[in-house]
Structure formats: C-alpha cells, structure tokens
C-alpha cells in the first residue's frame, strides 16, 4: 500500500520560498562583484546617514559656515567615488538597495 504525503500548506510554501531566496550560493565567477555589492551597500548606507546627520546639524545651526562647506565638499566627493566604484563593478544604485522582505528596502527610495 502506497501512502502519499499530504499537500504542503500555503504557509510552508512561503517559508520554503523565503529560505530559498536568502540561501547563499557562492559562485566563483561573481564573488568579486557580489562582495563589492555588499561593501558598497554598507558604505552607501553610512554615507546617507552621515548626510542626514549633517543636514540636521545644519538646520539646527550647530555647524559653522566653514564646517558646512567642508562637509558639503566631502559628501560630494564620496558620492562621486561611490558612482565610480559602482561603474567599475557594473552596479547601479538600485543594485545597492537590498530587499529586506517584509521590512522593505534597506535604503530609502528617493
């Protein structure tokens, strides 16, 4: 007598799909690009946080004109460097915005 497994429930299918989506599969051909993507994502997150902090401090009057100028130049150069690195590794800004599932995306969509 042959027994069949009961059909998987919808919740089990969704959990299995999430596990598959988050599974790490090392591909020797893309490891450099994938690692670059992860590092650039972290750097971009920090860049955006520093930029928001600088804007908040500027709005509150906590920065001198010289500090504002220096911060602006520094942030512009960092953004240019990020764009250059993305070009070098064939990434777009959208590639750096990780999907965190039900939490949404890591970086704001602006």
Biopython code that builds the backbone (N, CA, C, O; Angstrom):
import numpy as np
from Bio.PDB.StructureBuilder import StructureBuilder

atoms = [
    (1, "UNK", "N", (0.845, -1.167, 0.000)),
    (1, "UNK", "CA", (0.000, 0.000, 0.000)),
    (1, "UNK", "C", (0.892, 1.232, 0.000)),
    (1, "UNK", "O", (1.830, 1.328, 0.791)),
    (2, "UNK", "N", (0.599, 2.165, -0.884)),
    (2, "UNK", "CA", (1.408, 3.367, -1.048)),
    (2, "UNK", "C", (0.736, 4.535, -0.347)),
    (2, "UNK", "O", (-0.465, 4.763, -0.493)),
    (3, "UNK", "N", (1.524, 5.259, 0.406)),
    (3, "UNK", "CA", (0.962, 6.433, 1.069)),
    (3, "UNK", "C", (1.571, 7.670, 0.449)),
    (3, "UNK", "O", (2.748, 7.694, 0.092)),
    (4, "UNK", "N", (0.769, 8.672, 0.331)),
    (4, "UNK", "CA", (1.279, 9.922, -0.235)),
    (4, "UNK", "C", (1.354, 10.964, 0.871)),
    (4, "UNK", "O", (0.572, 10.954, 1.821)),
    (5, "UNK", "N", (2.308, 11.849, 0.719)),
    (5, "UNK", "CA", (2.449, 12.933, 1.687)),
    (5, "UNK", "C", (1.291, 13.899, 1.507)),
    (5, "UNK", "O", (0.851, 14.153, 0.386)),
    (6, "UNK", "N", (0.804, 14.433, 2.612)),
    (6, "UNK", "CA", (-0.241, 15.427, 2.460)),
    (6, "UNK", "C", (0.311, 16.641, 1.729)),
    (6, "UNK", "O", (1.502, 16.939, 1.815)),
    (7, "UNK", "N", (-0.537, 17.319, 1.031)),
    (7, "UNK", "CA", (-0.120, 18.518, 0.285)),
    (7, "UNK", "C", (0.408, 19.566, 1.260)),
    (7, "UNK", "O", (-0.180, 19.777, 2.321)),
    (8, "UNK", "N", (1.510, 20.224, 0.908)),
    (8, "UNK", "CA", (2.056, 21.242, 1.811)),
    (8, "UNK", "C", (1.088, 22.413, 1.948)),
    (8, "UNK", "O", (0.396, 22.793, 1.003)),
    (9, "UNK", "N", (1.063, 22.958, 3.132)),
    (9, "UNK", "CA", (0.193, 24.104, 3.373)),
    (9, "UNK", "C", (0.816, 25.352, 2.766)),
    (9, "UNK", "O", (2.020, 25.393, 2.514)),
    (10, "UNK", "N", (-0.001, 26.361, 2.535)),
    (10, "UNK", "CA", (0.467, 27.601, 1.914)),
    (10, "UNK", "C", (1.563, 28.254, 2.738)),
    (10, "UNK", "O", (2.511, 28.795, 2.170)),
    (11, "UNK", "N", (1.462, 28.219, 4.056)),
    (11, "UNK", "CA", (2.480, 28.814, 4.922)),
    (11, "UNK", "C", (3.827, 28.125, 4.770)),
    (11, "UNK", "O", (4.873, 28.773, 4.801)),
    (12, "UNK", "N", (3.795, 26.809, 4.604)),
    (12, "UNK", "CA", (5.039, 26.064, 4.419)),
    (12, "UNK", "C", (5.688, 26.433, 3.094)),
    (12, "UNK", "O", (6.911, 26.557, 3.021)),
    (13, "UNK", "N", (4.882, 26.611, 2.037)),
    (13, "UNK", "CA", (5.417, 27.011, 0.737)),
    (13, "UNK", "C", (6.082, 28.380, 0.828)),
    (13, "UNK", "O", (7.151, 28.590, 0.255)),
    (14, "UNK", "N", (5.466, 29.297, 1.532)),
    (14, "UNK", "CA", (6.022, 30.649, 1.661)),
    (14, "UNK", "C", (7.331, 30.616, 2.428)),
    (14, "UNK", "O", (8.280, 31.304, 2.052)),
    (15, "UNK", "N", (7.403, 29.822, 3.508)),
    (15, "UNK", "CA", (8.646, 29.705, 4.279)),
    (15, "UNK", "C", (9.760, 29.091, 3.436)),
    (15, "UNK", "O", (10.907, 29.533, 3.494)),
    (16, "UNK", "N", (9.422, 28.086, 2.665)),
    (16, "UNK", "CA", (10.420, 27.443, 1.802)),
    (16, "UNK", "C", (10.920, 28.426, 0.746)),
    (16, "UNK", "O", (12.113, 28.452, 0.442)),
    (17, "UNK", "N", (10.034, 29.220, 0.194)),
    (17, "UNK", "CA", (10.440, 30.217, -0.805)),
    (17, "UNK", "C", (11.363, 31.254, -0.184)),
    (17, "UNK", "O", (12.338, 31.663, -0.815)),
    (18, "UNK", "N", (11.072, 31.695, 1.059)),
    (18, "UNK", "CA", (11.947, 32.668, 1.736)),
    (18, "UNK", "C", (13.318, 32.068, 2.008)),
    (18, "UNK", "O", (14.337, 32.735, 1.828)),
    (19, "UNK", "N", (13.348, 30.818, 2.441)),
    (19, "UNK", "CA", (14.635, 30.152, 2.703)),
    (19, "UNK", "C", (15.455, 30.082, 1.420)),
    (19, "UNK", "O", (16.660, 30.330, 1.430)),
    (20, "UNK", "N", (14.798, 29.745, 0.325)),
    (20, "UNK", "CA", (15.487, 29.639, -0.966)),
    (20, "UNK", "C", (16.011, 31.007, -1.410)),
    (20, "UNK", "O", (17.125, 31.105, -1.923)),
    (21, "UNK", "N", (15.226, 32.047, -1.219)),
    (21, "UNK", "CA", (15.616, 33.389, -1.635)),
    (21, "UNK", "C", (16.822, 33.874, -0.847)),
    (21, "UNK", "O", (17.665, 34.579, -1.402)),
    (22, "UNK", "N", (16.933, 33.521, 0.426)),
    (22, "UNK", "CA", (18.016, 34.005, 1.274)),
    (22, "UNK", "C", (19.216, 33.065, 1.273)),
    (22, "UNK", "O", (20.232, 33.370, 1.897)),
    (23, "UNK", "N", (19.123, 31.953, 0.599)),
    (23, "UNK", "CA", (20.214, 30.989, 0.574)),
    (23, "UNK", "C", (21.416, 31.574, -0.160)),
    (23, "UNK", "O", (21.279, 32.168, -1.229)),
    (24, "UNK", "N", (22.570, 31.399, 0.421)),
    (24, "UNK", "CA", (23.806, 31.890, -0.163)),
    (24, "UNK", "C", (24.392, 30.815, -1.056)),
    (24, "UNK", "O", (24.644, 29.695, -0.611)),
    (25, "UNK", "N", (24.605, 31.152, -2.304)),
    (25, "UNK", "CA", (25.239, 30.219, -3.224)),
    (25, "UNK", "C", (26.478, 30.893, -3.779)),
    (25, "UNK", "O", (26.382, 31.832, -4.569)),
    (26, "UNK", "N", (27.627, 30.420, -3.373)),
    (26, "UNK", "CA", (28.890, 31.008, -3.804)),
    (26, "UNK", "C", (29.176, 30.606, -5.248)),
    (26, "UNK", "O", (29.283, 29.424, -5.575)),
    (27, "UNK", "N", (29.295, 31.598, -6.084)),
    (27, "UNK", "CA", (29.638, 31.381, -7.484)),
    (27, "UNK", "C", (31.009, 32.009, -7.713)),
    (27, "UNK", "O", (31.138, 33.230, -7.625)),
    (28, "UNK", "N", (32.030, 31.218, -8.002)),
    (28, "UNK", "CA", (33.369, 31.773, -8.156)),
    (28, "UNK", "C", (33.459, 32.853, -9.228)),
    (28, "UNK", "O", (34.350, 33.700, -9.174)),
    (29, "UNK", "N", (32.559, 32.837, -10.191)),
    (29, "UNK", "CA", (32.588, 33.813, -11.267)),
    (29, "UNK", "C", (32.084, 35.190, -10.830)),
    (29, "UNK", "O", (32.474, 36.205, -11.407)),
    (30, "UNK", "N", (31.223, 35.229, -9.817)),
    (30, "UNK", "CA", (30.616, 36.505, -9.421)),
    (30, "UNK", "C", (30.970, 36.933, -8.007)),
    (30, "UNK", "O", (30.417, 37.912, -7.504)),
    (31, "UNK", "N", (31.884, 36.216, -7.354)),
    (31, "UNK", "CA", (32.173, 36.506, -5.952)),
    (31, "UNK", "C", (32.709, 37.931, -5.771)),
    (31, "UNK", "O", (32.337, 38.603, -4.809)),
    (32, "UNK", "N", (33.567, 38.399, -6.670)),
    (32, "UNK", "CA", (34.111, 39.757, -6.538)),
    (32, "UNK", "C", (33.003, 40.802, -6.651)),
    (32, "UNK", "O", (32.949, 41.746, -5.862)),
    (33, "UNK", "N", (32.122, 40.628, -7.633)),
    (33, "UNK", "CA", (31.022, 41.576, -7.818)),
    (33, "UNK", "C", (30.066, 41.536, -6.627)),
    (33, "UNK", "O", (29.620, 42.583, -6.158)),
    (34, "UNK", "N", (29.749, 40.340, -6.133)),
    (34, "UNK", "CA", (28.828, 40.209, -5.011)),
    (34, "UNK", "C", (29.401, 40.810, -3.734)),
    (34, "UNK", "O", (28.693, 41.483, -2.985)),
    (35, "UNK", "N", (30.680, 40.567, -3.488)),
    (35, "UNK", "CA", (31.328, 41.148, -2.320)),
    (35, "UNK", "C", (31.388, 42.671, -2.453)),
    (35, "UNK", "O", (31.156, 43.393, -1.483)),
    (36, "UNK", "N", (31.693, 43.145, -3.637)),
    (36, "UNK", "CA", (31.716, 44.595, -3.885)),
    (36, "UNK", "C", (30.337, 45.197, -3.644)),
    (36, "UNK", "O", (30.212, 46.277, -3.066)),
    (37, "UNK", "N", (29.316, 44.496, -4.088)),
    (37, "UNK", "CA", (27.948, 44.978, -3.884)),
    (37, "UNK", "C", (27.630, 45.119, -2.395)),
    (37, "UNK", "O", (27.051, 46.118, -1.970)),
    (38, "UNK", "N", (28.011, 44.115, -1.609)),
    (38, "UNK", "CA", (27.748, 44.155, -0.174)),
    (38, "UNK", "C", (28.502, 45.303, 0.493)),
    (38, "UNK", "O", (27.922, 46.053, 1.278)),
    (39, "UNK", "N", (29.789, 45.443, 0.184)),
    (39, "UNK", "CA", (30.596, 46.511, 0.782)),
    (39, "UNK", "C", (30.068, 47.880, 0.366)),
    (39, "UNK", "O", (29.940, 48.773, 1.205)),
    (40, "UNK", "N", (29.762, 48.056, -0.909)),
    (40, "UNK", "CA", (29.254, 49.348, -1.383)),
    (40, "UNK", "C", (27.882, 49.659, -0.789)),
    (40, "UNK", "O", (27.561, 50.825, -0.558)),
    (41, "UNK", "N", (27.084, 48.649, -0.543)),
    (41, "UNK", "CA", (25.786, 48.864, 0.101)),
    (41, "UNK", "C", (25.975, 49.424, 1.505)),
    (41, "UNK", "O", (25.283, 50.361, 1.903)),
    (42, "UNK", "N", (26.910, 48.852, 2.251)),
    (42, "UNK", "CA", (27.175, 49.335, 3.613)),
    (42, "UNK", "C", (27.721, 50.758, 3.579)),
    (42, "UNK", "O", (27.308, 51.604, 4.372)),
    (43, "UNK", "N", (28.648, 51.023, 2.659)),
    (43, "UNK", "CA", (29.215, 52.369, 2.540)),
    (43, "UNK", "C", (28.126, 53.368, 2.149)),
    (43, "UNK", "O", (28.090, 54.477, 2.681)),
    (44, "UNK", "N", (27.252, 52.996, 1.238)),
    (44, "UNK", "CA", (26.170, 53.900, 0.822)),
    (44, "UNK", "C", (25.206, 54.169, 1.969)),
    (44, "UNK", "O", (24.746, 55.299, 2.136)),
    (45, "UNK", "N", (24.898, 53.157, 2.753)),
    (45, "UNK", "CA", (24.034, 53.349, 3.915)),
    (45, "UNK", "C", (24.670, 54.348, 4.883)),
    (45, "UNK", "O", (24.004, 55.269, 5.356)),
    (46, "UNK", "N", (25.940, 54.167, 5.168)),
    (46, "UNK", "CA", (26.644, 55.092, 6.071)),
    (46, "UNK", "C", (26.728, 56.496, 5.476)),
    (46, "UNK", "O", (26.582, 57.480, 6.201)),
    (47, "UNK", "N", (26.959, 56.604, 4.175)),
    (47, "UNK", "CA", (27.021, 57.911, 3.523)),
    (47, "UNK", "C", (25.695, 58.656, 3.671)),
    (47, "UNK", "O", (25.671, 59.849, 3.973)),
    (48, "UNK", "N", (24.603, 57.942, 3.456)),
    (48, "UNK", "CA", (23.291, 58.573, 3.586)),
    (48, "UNK", "C", (23.002, 58.982, 5.028)),
    (48, "UNK", "O", (22.417, 60.038, 5.269)),
    (49, "UNK", "N", (23.407, 58.155, 5.982)),
    (49, "UNK", "CA", (23.202, 58.505, 7.393)),
    (49, "UNK", "C", (24.005, 59.746, 7.776)),
    (49, "UNK", "O", (23.492, 60.626, 8.467)),
    (50, "UNK", "N", (25.260, 59.822, 7.332)),
    (50, "UNK", "CA", (26.102, 60.989, 7.621)),
    (50, "UNK", "C", (25.513, 62.233, 6.965)),
    (50, "UNK", "O", (25.512, 63.310, 7.560)),
    (51, "UNK", "N", (25.017, 62.089, 5.755)),
    (51, "UNK", "CA", (24.406, 63.224, 5.051)),
    (51, "UNK", "C", (23.175, 63.737, 5.804)),
    (51, "UNK", "O", (23.003, 64.946, 5.958)),
    (52, "UNK", "N", (22.339, 62.843, 6.263)),
    (52, "UNK", "CA", (21.148, 63.253, 7.023)),
    (52, "UNK", "C", (21.535, 63.928, 8.340)),
    (52, "UNK", "O", (20.927, 64.920, 8.744)),
    (53, "UNK", "N", (22.547, 63.379, 8.996)),
    (53, "UNK", "CA", (23.027, 63.965, 10.250)),
    (53, "UNK", "C", (23.571, 65.374, 9.998)),
    (53, "UNK", "O", (23.303, 66.293, 10.772)),
    (54, "UNK", "N", (24.334, 65.540, 8.918)),
    (54, "UNK", "CA", (24.885, 66.857, 8.585)),
    (54, "UNK", "C", (23.763, 67.856, 8.296)),
    (54, "UNK", "O", (23.823, 69.002, 8.743)),
    (55, "UNK", "N", (22.750, 67.429, 7.557)),
    (55, "UNK", "CA", (21.611, 68.318, 7.267)),
    (55, "UNK", "C", (20.878, 68.709, 8.548)),
    (55, "UNK", "O", (20.488, 69.864, 8.720)),
    (56, "UNK", "N", (20.693, 67.745, 9.441)),
    (56, "UNK", "CA", (20.025, 68.036, 10.707)),
    (56, "UNK", "C", (20.831, 69.045, 11.515)),
    (56, "UNK", "O", (20.280, 70.007, 12.050)),
    (57, "UNK", "N", (22.139, 68.819, 11.600)),
    (57, "UNK", "CA", (23.002, 69.741, 12.359)),
    (57, "UNK", "C", (23.033, 71.122, 11.711)),
    (57, "UNK", "O", (23.082, 72.134, 12.411)),
    (58, "UNK", "N", (23.004, 71.171, 10.398)),
    (58, "UNK", "CA", (22.996, 72.451, 9.689)),
    (58, "UNK", "C", (21.686, 73.193, 9.975)),
    (58, "UNK", "O", (21.698, 74.394, 10.243)),
    (59, "UNK", "N", (20.565, 72.482, 9.917)),
    (59, "UNK", "CA", (19.262, 73.089, 10.196)),
    (59, "UNK", "C", (19.171, 73.611, 11.621)),
    (59, "UNK", "O", (18.504, 74.613, 11.879)),
    (60, "UNK", "N", (19.840, 72.933, 12.546)),
    (60, "UNK", "CA", (19.810, 73.356, 13.947)),
    (60, "UNK", "C", (20.834, 74.452, 14.249)),
    (60, "UNK", "O", (20.863, 74.993, 15.354)),
    (61, "UNK", "N", (21.668, 74.774, 13.267)),
    (61, "UNK", "CA", (22.663, 75.821, 13.468)),
    (61, "UNK", "C", (23.881, 75.362, 14.244)),
    (61, "UNK", "O", (24.583, 76.192, 14.821)),
    (62, "UNK", "N", (24.151, 74.072, 14.276)),
    (62, "UNK", "CA", (25.289, 73.521, 15.018)),
    (62, "UNK", "C", (26.605, 73.584, 14.252)),
    (62, "UNK", "O", (27.658, 73.297, 14.821)),
    (63, "UNK", "N", (26.567, 73.954, 12.974)),
    (63, "UNK", "CA", (27.772, 73.957, 12.150)),
    (63, "UNK", "C", (28.114, 75.372, 11.703)),
    (63, "UNK", "O", (27.229, 76.171, 11.397)),
    (64, "UNK", "N", (29.406, 75.669, 11.669)),
    (64, "UNK", "CA", (29.854, 76.964, 11.151)),
    (64, "UNK", "C", (29.795, 76.921, 9.621)),
    (64, "UNK", "O", (29.628, 75.854, 9.032)),
    (65, "UNK", "N", (29.931, 78.066, 8.994)),
    (65, "UNK", "CA", (29.927, 78.119, 7.523)),
    (65, "UNK", "C", (31.074, 77.282, 6.960)),
    (65, "UNK", "O", (30.908, 76.596, 5.951)),
    (66, "UNK", "N", (32.230, 77.337, 7.607)),
    (66, "UNK", "CA", (33.388, 76.563, 7.161)),
    (66, "UNK", "C", (33.114, 75.061, 7.272)),
    (66, "UNK", "O", (33.468, 74.297, 6.374)),
    (67, "UNK", "N", (32.491, 74.643, 8.359)),
    (67, "UNK", "CA", (32.164, 73.230, 8.542)),
    (67, "UNK", "C", (31.135, 72.762, 7.512)),
    (67, "UNK", "O", (31.218, 71.647, 6.998)),
    (68, "UNK", "N", (30.173, 73.624, 7.221)),
    (68, "UNK", "CA", (29.146, 73.286, 6.217)),
    (68, "UNK", "C", (29.801, 73.093, 4.856)),
    (68, "UNK", "O", (29.505, 72.134, 4.143)),
    (69, "UNK", "N", (30.693, 74.015, 4.503)),
    (69, "UNK", "CA", (31.385, 73.931, 3.214)),
    (69, "UNK", "C", (32.226, 72.657, 3.138)),
    (69, "UNK", "O", (32.184, 71.941, 2.138)),
    (70, "UNK", "N", (32.979, 72.380, 4.181)),
    (70, "UNK", "CA", (33.840, 71.201, 4.214)),
    (70, "UNK", "C", (33.020, 69.914, 4.131)),
    (70, "UNK", "O", (33.386, 68.987, 3.410)),
    (71, "UNK", "N", (31.914, 69.859, 4.867)),
    (71, "UNK", "CA", (31.043, 68.684, 4.854)),
    (71, "UNK", "C", (30.420, 68.491, 3.466)),
    (71, "UNK", "O", (30.332, 67.369, 2.967)),
    (72, "UNK", "N", (29.995, 69.587, 2.858)),
    (72, "UNK", "CA", (29.395, 69.501, 1.526)),
    (72, "UNK", "C", (30.367, 68.956, 0.489)),
    (72, "UNK", "O", (30.011, 68.083, -0.301)),
    (73, "UNK", "N", (31.589, 69.469, 0.491)),
    (73, "UNK", "CA", (32.608, 69.003, -0.450)),
    (73, "UNK", "C", (32.926, 67.530, -0.197)),
    (73, "UNK", "O", (33.034, 66.746, -1.140)),
    (74, "UNK", "N", (33.072, 67.160, 1.054)),
    (74, "UNK", "CA", (33.382, 65.770, 1.414)),
    (74, "UNK", "C", (32.279, 64.827, 0.947)),
    (74, "UNK", "O", (32.562, 63.774, 0.375)),
    (75, "UNK", "N", (31.027, 65.198, 1.187)),
    (75, "UNK", "CA", (29.909, 64.335, 0.779)),
    (75, "UNK", "C", (29.799, 64.245, -0.738)),
    (75, "UNK", "O", (29.468, 63.184, -1.267)),
    (76, "UNK", "N", (30.072, 65.339, -1.445)),
    (76, "UNK", "CA", (30.042, 65.297, -2.915)),
    (76, "UNK", "C", (31.134, 64.381, -3.455)),
    (76, "UNK", "O", (30.894, 63.608, -4.383)),
    (77, "UNK", "N", (32.332, 64.462, -2.878)),
    (77, "UNK", "CA", (33.423, 63.598, -3.329)),
    (77, "UNK", "C", (33.134, 62.135, -3.024)),
    (77, "UNK", "O", (33.445, 61.259, -3.831)),
    (78, "UNK", "N", (32.553, 61.871, -1.886)),
    (78, "UNK", "CA", (32.201, 60.498, -1.538)),
    (78, "UNK", "C", (31.151, 59.955, -2.499)),
    (78, "UNK", "O", (31.231, 58.802, -2.922)),
    (79, "UNK", "N", (30.180, 60.771, -2.841)),
    (79, "UNK", "CA", (29.157, 60.327, -3.792)),
    (79, "UNK", "C", (29.776, 60.049, -5.167)),
    (79, "UNK", "O", (29.416, 59.069, -5.819)),
    (80, "UNK", "N", (30.692, 60.896, -5.604)),
    (80, "UNK", "CA", (31.378, 60.665, -6.873)),
    (80, "UNK", "C", (32.181, 59.368, -6.826)),
    (80, "UNK", "O", (32.169, 58.593, -7.782)),
    (81, "UNK", "N", (32.875, 59.133, -5.720)),
    (81, "UNK", "CA", (33.654, 57.904, -5.566)),
    (81, "UNK", "C", (32.741, 56.681, -5.600)),
    (81, "UNK", "O", (33.080, 55.665, -6.206)),
    (82, "UNK", "N", (31.583, 56.781, -4.948)),
    (82, "UNK", "CA", (30.621, 55.675, -4.962)),
    (82, "UNK", "C", (30.150, 55.397, -6.384)),
    (82, "UNK", "O", (30.063, 54.240, -6.794)),
    (83, "UNK", "N", (29.847, 56.450, -7.135)),
    (83, "UNK", "CA", (29.409, 56.267, -8.524)),
    (83, "UNK", "C", (30.508, 55.614, -9.358)),
    (83, "UNK", "O", (30.229, 54.731, -10.169)),
    (84, "UNK", "N", (31.759, 56.045, -9.164)),
    (84, "UNK", "CA", (32.884, 55.452, -9.895)),
    (84, "UNK", "C", (33.032, 53.963, -9.563)),
    (84, "UNK", "O", (33.236, 53.140, -10.455)),
    (85, "UNK", "N", (32.929, 53.626, -8.278)),
    (85, "UNK", "CA", (33.058, 52.220, -7.872)),
    (85, "UNK", "C", (31.906, 51.385, -8.419)),
    (85, "UNK", "O", (32.108, 50.249, -8.849)),
    (86, "UNK", "N", (30.706, 51.942, -8.405)),
    (86, "UNK", "CA", (29.563, 51.213, -8.977)),
    (86, "UNK", "C", (29.805, 50.940, -10.462)),
    (86, "UNK", "O", (29.551, 49.838, -10.948)),
    (87, "UNK", "N", (30.297, 51.949, -11.176)),
    (87, "UNK", "CA", (30.604, 51.769, -12.602)),
    (87, "UNK", "C", (31.665, 50.683, -12.794)),
    (87, "UNK", "O", (31.557, 49.848, -13.693)),
    (88, "UNK", "N", (32.675, 50.706, -11.951)),
    (88, "UNK", "CA", (33.773, 49.745, -12.065)),
    (88, "UNK", "C", (33.285, 48.305, -11.925)),
    (88, "UNK", "O", (33.762, 47.413, -12.626)),
    (89, "UNK", "N", (32.339, 48.084, -11.024)),
    (89, "UNK", "CA", (31.854, 46.727, -10.780)),
    (89, "UNK", "C", (30.531, 46.429, -11.497)),
    (89, "UNK", "O", (29.916, 45.390, -11.259)),
    (90, "UNK", "N", (30.100, 47.334, -12.366)),
    (90, "UNK", "CA", (28.886, 47.100, -13.137)),
    (90, "UNK", "C", (27.627, 47.105, -12.296)),
    (90, "UNK", "O", (26.701, 46.335, -12.548)),
    (91, "UNK", "N", (27.592, 47.979, -11.288)),
    (91, "UNK", "CA", (26.438, 48.076, -10.392)),
    (91, "UNK", "C", (25.718, 49.396, -10.606)),
    (91, "UNK", "O", (26.316, 50.388, -11.024)),
    (92, "UNK", "N", (24.440, 49.391, -10.316)),
    (92, "UNK", "CA", (23.655, 50.623, -10.322)),
    (92, "UNK", "C", (23.270, 50.942, -8.885)),
    (92, "UNK", "O", (23.344, 50.064, -8.025)),
    (93, "UNK", "N", (22.859, 52.178, -8.601)),
    (93, "UNK", "CA", (22.401, 52.484, -7.245)),
    (93, "UNK", "C", (21.273, 51.552, -6.787)),
    (93, "UNK", "O", (21.187, 51.219, -5.605)),
    (94, "UNK", "N", (20.420, 51.137, -7.708)),
    (94, "UNK", "CA", (19.330, 50.217, -7.351)),
    (94, "UNK", "C", (19.866, 48.863, -6.892)),
    (94, "UNK", "O", (19.237, 48.200, -6.068)),
    (95, "UNK", "N", (21.025, 48.443, -7.417)),
    (95, "UNK", "CA", (21.626, 47.173, -7.007)),
    (95, "UNK", "C", (22.066, 47.199, -5.547)),
    (95, "UNK", "O", (22.184, 46.150, -4.914)),
    (96, "UNK", "N", (22.309, 48.393, -5.013)),
    (96, "UNK", "CA", (22.782, 48.521, -3.635)),
    (96, "UNK", "C", (21.643, 48.525, -2.628)),
    (96, "UNK", "O", (21.878, 48.435, -1.423)),
    (97, "UNK", "N", (20.428, 48.627, -3.106)),
    (97, "UNK", "CA", (19.276, 48.716, -2.216)),
    (97, "UNK", "C", (18.710, 47.324, -1.958)),
    (97, "UNK", "O", (17.863, 46.834, -2.704)),
    (98, "UNK", "N", (19.190, 46.702, -0.896)),
    (98, "UNK", "CA", (18.794, 45.333, -0.575)),
    (98, "UNK", "C", (17.328, 45.255, -0.154)),
    (98, "UNK", "O", (16.824, 46.116, 0.568)),
    (99, "UNK", "N", (16.665, 44.215, -0.617)),
    (99, "UNK", "CA", (15.274, 43.954, -0.239)),
    (99, "UNK", "C", (15.286, 43.171, 1.064)),
    (99, "UNK", "O", (15.812, 42.060, 1.127)),
    (100, "UNK", "N", (14.704, 43.757, 2.103)),
    (100, "UNK", "CA", (14.674, 43.125, 3.425)),
    (100, "UNK", "C", (13.342, 42.418, 3.687)),
    (100, "UNK", "O", (12.933, 42.245, 4.835)),
    (101, "UNK", "N", (12.682, 42.019, 2.620)),
    (101, "UNK", "CA", (11.424, 41.301, 2.762)),
    (101, "UNK", "C", (10.336, 42.168, 3.343)),
    (101, "UNK", "O", (10.081, 43.257, 2.829)),
    (102, "UNK", "N", (9.679, 41.712, 4.414)),
    (102, "UNK", "CA", (8.562, 42.469, 4.962)),
    (102, "UNK", "C", (8.972, 43.829, 5.546)),
    (102, "UNK", "O", (8.113, 44.679, 5.781)),
    (103, "UNK", "N", (10.259, 44.041, 5.778)),
    (103, "UNK", "CA", (10.724, 45.330, 6.296)),
    (103, "UNK", "C", (10.866, 46.381, 5.209)),
    (103, "UNK", "O", (11.003, 47.569, 5.501)),
    (104, "UNK", "N", (10.833, 45.950, 3.967)),
    (104, "UNK", "CA", (11.001, 46.882, 2.844)),
    (104, "UNK", "C", (12.448, 46.860, 2.379)),
    (104, "UNK", "O", (13.151, 45.860, 2.525)),
    (105, "UNK", "N", (12.880, 47.987, 1.813)),
    (105, "UNK", "CA", (14.247, 48.070, 1.299)),
    (105, "UNK", "C", (15.166, 48.712, 2.343)),
    (105, "UNK", "O", (14.715, 49.446, 3.223)),
    (106, "UNK", "N", (16.449, 48.422, 2.223)),
    (106, "UNK", "CA", (17.428, 48.951, 3.175)),
    (106, "UNK", "C", (17.566, 50.458, 3.046)),
    (106, "UNK", "O", (17.585, 51.173, 4.047)),
    (107, "UNK", "N", (17.663, 50.940, 1.812)),
    (107, "UNK", "CA", (17.842, 52.364, 1.557)),
    (107, "UNK", "C", (16.520, 52.993, 1.136)),
    (107, "UNK", "O", (15.691, 52.334, 0.508)),
    (108, "UNK", "N", (16.316, 54.266, 1.479)),
    (108, "UNK", "CA", (15.079, 54.925, 1.062)),
    (108, "UNK", "C", (14.993, 55.002, -0.465)),
    (108, "UNK", "O", (16.011, 55.111, -1.149)),
    (109, "UNK", "N", (13.791, 54.944, -0.978)),
    (109, "UNK", "CA", (13.566, 55.030, -2.422)),
    (109, "UNK", "C", (13.327, 56.488, -2.815)),
    (109, "UNK", "O", (12.182, 56.934, -2.894)),
    (110, "UNK", "N", (14.413, 57.227, -3.062)),
    (110, "UNK", "CA", (14.240, 58.626, -3.483)),
    (110, "UNK", "C", (15.002, 58.955, -4.709)),
    (110, "UNK", "O", (14.953, 60.092, -5.180)),
]
sb = StructureBuilder()
sb.init_structure("model")
sb.init_model(0)
sb.init_chain("A")
sb.init_seg("    ")
for serial, (resi, resn, name, xyz) in enumerate(atoms, 1):
    if name == "N":
        sb.init_residue(resn, " ", resi, " ")
    sb.init_atom(name, np.array(xyz, "f"), 0.0, 1.0, " ", f" {name:<3s}", serial, name[0])
structure = sb.get_structure()
